[in-house]
């Protein structure tokens, strides 16, 4: 038998991170198998990860794009006043001042983000810097869980998006969706129902239609299999079937990926646009864009380097996404998040240079309601040996304040719901939403 290397193992070999060798997917699958909480997904398709007993079809949608692996915020959004210090600390990696695009007198963007400069200039693309957890955590696995649970000190494995959805006891499963994978991220884990699928086409029960041609036949089959009793499995089937019916307009809508660049975001963003345009009640959509763990080979700010090409794909895909949305772009806000940033000083030299796990990072926000054209959430802490947190970008903003501001303004939450979604979070205005 030929032995193959899993993506998680490949990541571990590439970056040398031992905690990446424990697959997040494999861990969650093991938990699911042990608890039986994903039984409905096993029987009725991987889209139905959780089931339970009134979404607004044309309401606002927040897309949370996770840059898994720890993106380097200092490469993405560069503080111009700190350029001399960055040149000293990362001579092979710092983006030259004359290569920066967009931004303003204080900040500049990596040149690979050039496709997004029109949004920056229009005020619908902005950033927040010095973002992170209340306390540094430089372990991929632990930091991912902590960021997505967003409940420091708690042992309850419930994600912040799930808590938000759970504010409405009548919330439907399709209000919080993971696209690109059927495995729910921690942010969507919890008692509120959620859906996860690779593409919108997975939100259907293809095997049912081949032998059950009517609702009466489905009911008859249910009674035969489960005796017509109100068992959890019977209710699960019915909930899944109801979600399928409500999601049918999205499945029927043709996917439009013609304008998207080839790469990992092509399918997931085109399917996200398809879901949103179908107006089936999605409120929160979670997607992943990994491979940011650039310990070595991050590269200079030019085509062919790892960071440049990764950002270039992101920028062109997101541009295509908002173009694809058309009039529905007025309902959509996209926010990026990563488990941690990278160190200020480079690791290695020359073409092998990279940056190890760090602390403070940058979040990008694009689309409707964004107070863009600047980096918000100051005051920024000037970078100096004396101001760094063990060699890392110091914390200026708790990432939860940014997320709260986004969902409060876009999903109509009230201030008294803040500590339900983000337990223990104090009040702070970041100013990133208009």
GIFENNOR-V504521 format. One record per residue. N is the residue number from 1. RES is the residue in one letter. PHI is phi as a letter, one per 40 degrees, with the letter a starting at -180 (none if undefined). BURIAL is I if it has 16 or more other ideal C-beta (glycine too) atoms within 10 Angstrom, else O. D_CENTER is the distance of its C-alpha to the mean C-alpha in whole Angstrom. Layout:
N/RES/PHI/BURIAL/D_CENTER
N/RES/PHI/BURIAL/D_CENTER
This chain:
1/X/none/O/36
2/X/c/O/34
3/X/c/O/31
4/X/b/O/28
5/X/c/O/25
6/X/c/O/22
7/X/d/O/19
8/X/c/I/18
9/X/c/O/22
10/X/c/O/21
11/X/c/I/19
12/X/c/I/21
13/X/c/O/24
14/X/c/I/22
15/X/b/I/21
16/X/g/O/24
17/X/c/I/21
18/X/c/O/23
19/X/c/O/20
20/X/c/I/18
21/X/c/O/21
22/X/c/O/20
23/X/c/I/18
24/X/d/I/15
25/X/c/O/16
26/X/c/O/19
27/X/c/O/19
28/X/c/I/17
29/X/c/O/20
30/X/c/O/23
31/X/c/O/22
32/X/c/I/22
33/X/c/O/25
34/X/c/O/26
35/X/b/O/26
36/X/g/O/26
37/X/c/O/23
38/X/b/I/22
39/X/d/I/25
40/X/c/I/25
41/X/c/I/22
42/X/c/O/25
43/X/c/O/27
44/X/b/I/26
45/X/h/I/23
46/X/c/I/20
47/X/c/I/18
48/X/c/I/19
49/X/c/I/18
50/X/a/I/19
51/X/b/I/22
52/X/a/I/24
53/X/c/O/26
54/X/none/O/24
55/X/c/I/21
56/X/c/O/22
57/X/d/O/22
58/X/b/O/22
59/X/c/O/20
60/X/c/I/17
61/X/b/I/13
62/X/b/I/10
63/X/b/I/7
64/X/b/I/4
65/X/b/I/3
66/X/c/I/3
67/X/c/I/7
68/X/c/I/8
69/X/h/I/12
70/X/g/I/12
71/X/c/I/13
72/X/c/I/16
73/X/c/I/16
74/X/c/I/20
75/X/c/I/19
76/X/c/I/17
77/X/b/I/19
78/X/b/I/22
79/X/c/I/24
80/X/c/O/28
81/X/c/O/30
82/X/c/I/29
83/X/c/I/29
84/X/c/O/33
85/X/c/I/31
86/X/c/I/28
87/X/c/O/31
88/X/c/O/33
89/X/c/I/30
90/X/a/I/28
91/X/c/O/31
92/X/c/O/29
93/X/b/I/26
94/X/c/I/26
95/X/c/I/26
96/X/d/O/29
97/X/d/O/30
98/X/c/O/31
99/X/b/O/28
100/X/c/I/26
101/X/b/I/25
102/X/f/I/24
103/X/g/I/24
104/X/a/O/27
105/X/c/O/30
106/X/b/O/27
107/X/b/I/24
108/X/b/I/24
109/X/b/I/21
110/X/d/I/21
111/X/d/I/23
112/X/c/I/20
113/X/c/I/18
114/X/d/I/22
115/X/d/I/20
116/X/c/I/18
117/X/d/I/21
118/X/d/O/23
119/X/c/I/20
120/X/c/I/20
121/X/c/O/24
122/X/c/O/24
123/X/g/O/22
124/X/b/I/19
125/X/a/I/17
126/X/a/I/17
127/X/a/I/15
128/X/b/I/16
129/X/b/I/17
130/X/g/I/18
131/X/c/I/15
132/X/i/I/15
133/X/c/I/16
134/X/d/O/20
135/X/b/O/21
136/X/d/I/20
137/X/a/I/19
138/X/b/I/19
139/X/c/I/18
140/X/d/I/15
141/X/c/I/15
142/X/c/O/16
143/X/c/I/14
144/X/d/I/11
145/X/c/I/13
146/X/c/I/14
147/X/c/I/11
148/X/c/I/10
149/X/c/I/13
150/X/f/I/14
151/X/a/I/17
152/X/d/O/19
153/X/g/O/22
154/X/c/O/22
155/X/c/O/22
156/X/c/O/21
157/X/c/O/18
158/X/b/I/16
159/X/c/I/13
160/X/c/I/12
161/X/c/I/11
162/X/c/I/14
163/X/c/I/16
164/X/c/I/15
165/X/c/I/16
166/X/c/I/19
167/X/c/O/21
168/X/b/O/22
169/X/c/O/24
170/X/b/O/25
171/X/c/I/21
172/X/c/I/20
173/X/d/I/18
174/X/c/I/17
175/X/c/I/15
176/X/b/I/12
177/X/b/I/11
178/X/b/I/9
179/X/b/I/10
180/X/h/I/11
181/X/a/I/12
182/X/c/I/14
183/X/c/I/13
184/X/c/I/11
185/X/c/I/9
186/X/d/I/11
187/X/d/I/9
188/X/b/I/11
189/X/c/I/14
190/X/i/I/17
191/X/c/O/20
192/X/c/I/19
193/X/c/I/18
194/X/a/I/15
195/X/b/I/15
196/X/b/I/13
197/X/a/I/14
198/X/c/I/14
199/X/b/I/16
200/X/c/I/17
201/X/c/O/21
202/X/c/I/20
203/X/c/I/20
204/X/a/I/24
205/X/b/I/26
206/X/c/O/28
207/X/c/O/31
208/X/c/I/32
209/X/c/O/33
210/X/c/O/36
211/X/b/O/38
212/X/b/I/37
213/X/b/O/38
214/X/a/O/38
215/X/c/O/37
216/X/c/O/40
217/X/c/O/40
218/X/c/I/36
219/X/c/O/38
220/X/c/O/41
221/X/c/O/39
222/X/d/I/37
223/X/c/O/40
224/X/c/O/42
225/X/c/O/39
226/X/b/O/38
227/X/g/O/41
228/X/g/O/40
229/X/c/O/39
230/X/c/O/36
231/X/c/O/35
232/X/c/O/31
233/X/c/I/31
234/X/c/I/33
235/X/c/I/30
236/X/c/I/27
237/X/d/I/29
238/X/c/I/30
239/X/c/I/26
240/X/c/I/25
241/X/c/I/27
242/X/c/O/27
243/X/c/I/23
244/X/d/I/24
245/X/c/O/27
246/X/c/I/24
247/X/c/I/22
248/X/d/O/25
249/X/c/O/24
250/X/c/I/21
251/X/c/I/22
252/X/c/O/26
253/X/c/I/24
254/X/c/O/24
255/X/c/I/21
256/X/b/O/21
257/X/b/I/20
258/X/c/O/23
259/X/c/O/22
260/X/c/I/19
261/X/c/I/19
262/X/c/O/19
263/X/i/I/17
264/X/c/I/14
265/X/c/I/12
266/X/d/I/15
267/X/c/I/15
268/X/c/I/11
269/X/c/I/12
270/X/c/I/15
271/X/c/I/15
272/X/c/I/12
273/X/c/I/15
274/X/c/I/17
275/X/c/I/16
276/X/c/I/16
277/X/c/I/19
278/X/c/I/21
279/X/f/I/21
280/X/b/I/20
281/X/h/I/19
282/X/c/I/15
283/X/b/I/14
284/X/b/I/10
285/X/b/I/8
286/X/b/I/5
287/X/b/I/5
288/X/b/I/5
289/X/b/I/8
290/X/c/I/10
291/X/g/I/13
292/X/b/I/13
293/X/c/I/16
294/X/c/I/19
295/X/c/I/22
296/X/b/I/24
297/X/g/O/24
298/X/d/I/22
299/X/g/I/24
300/X/c/I/26
301/X/c/I/25
302/X/a/O/26
303/X/d/O/25
304/X/g/O/25
305/X/c/I/24
306/X/d/O/20
307/X/c/I/18
308/X/d/I/20
309/X/c/O/19
310/X/c/I/16
311/X/c/I/15
312/X/c/I/18
313/X/c/I/16
314/X/d/I/13
315/X/c/I/15
316/X/c/I/17
317/X/c/I/15
318/X/c/I/13
319/X/c/I/17
320/X/c/I/18
321/X/d/I/15
322/X/c/I/16
323/X/c/O/20
324/X/c/I/19
325/X/c/I/18
326/X/f/O/22
327/X/c/O/23
328/X/c/I/20
329/X/c/I/18
330/X/c/O/20
331/X/b/I/18
332/X/b/I/14
333/X/b/I/12
334/X/b/I/9
335/X/b/I/7
336/X/c/I/6
337/X/a/I/6
338/X/a/I/8
339/X/c/I/10
340/X/a/I/13
341/X/c/I/15
342/X/b/I/18
343/X/c/I/22
344/X/c/I/24
345/X/c/I/27
346/X/c/I/26
347/X/b/I/27
348/X/g/I/30
349/X/a/O/31
350/X/g/O/32
351/X/c/O/30
352/X/c/O/28
353/X/c/I/27
354/X/a/I/24
355/X/b/I/22
356/X/c/I/22
357/X/d/I/19
358/X/b/I/19
359/X/b/I/18
360/X/d/I/18
361/X/b/I/15
362/X/b/I/14
363/X/b/I/11
364/X/b/I/11
365/X/b/I/12
366/X/b/I/13
367/X/h/I/15
368/X/c/I/17
369/X/g/I/18
370/X/c/I/17
371/X/c/I/20
372/X/c/I/19
373/X/g/I/22
374/X/a/I/22
375/X/b/I/20
376/X/b/I/20
377/X/g/I/21
378/X/c/O/24
379/X/c/O/26
380/X/c/I/25
381/X/c/I/27
382/X/d/O/28
383/X/c/I/28
384/X/a/O/31
385/X/d/O/32
386/X/c/O/33
387/X/c/O/30
388/X/c/I/27
389/X/c/O/26
390/X/f/O/27
391/X/g/O/27
392/X/b/I/23
393/X/c/I/22
394/X/c/I/23
395/X/c/I/21
396/X/b/I/21
397/X/b/I/19
398/X/c/I/17
399/X/d/I/13
400/X/c/I/14
401/X/c/I/16
402/X/c/I/14
403/X/c/I/11
404/X/c/I/15
405/X/c/I/16
406/X/c/I/14
407/X/c/I/14
408/X/c/I/18
409/X/c/I/19
410/X/c/I/17
411/X/b/I/17
412/X/g/O/21
413/X/c/I/20
414/X/b/O/23
415/X/c/O/24
416/X/c/O/25
417/X/c/I/22
418/X/d/I/20
419/X/c/O/21
420/X/c/O/21
421/X/c/I/17
422/X/b/I/17
423/X/d/I/20
424/X/g/O/23
425/X/c/I/21
426/X/c/O/23
427/X/c/O/23
428/X/a/O/23
429/X/c/O/22
430/X/c/I/20
431/X/g/O/21
432/X/c/I/18
433/X/b/I/18
434/X/c/O/22
